[in-house]
Amino acid sequence: MPGVCLITGGARGIGAATARLVAADGLAVAIGCRDRIEAARASAAEIGAAGGRAVAVCGDVANEA
């Protein structure tokens, strides 16, 4: 059964490339970002267009609250 992978900083660069690779391996991807929600949504849309499952989530993982 495929799992889910959270990629923090997955909105662009190495994080986005990692998100694409993980999605290509069949995992659903949550693309985490702190303040680049539009870039994260674009990355999720790209994964979806390629047949993968992805969602953009915005939050600060450095702040426990």
C-alpha positions, 0 to 999 in steps of 0.5 A: 500500500502506498504511503504519504510523504511530507516534504517540507520546503517542497515548493521549489528547488530540491524540495520540489524535485524530491516531491516529484520523485516521491510521487513518481514512486507512487506515494501521495505527497504533502508539499509543505511551505511556510510562506510560498503557498502559490509555489507549493500549489503549482508544484502539487498541480504539476504532480497531479498533471503527471498522474500523482497525488499531491496537496500543498500545506502551509505552516511553520514546522519550527513553531510547535503551536 
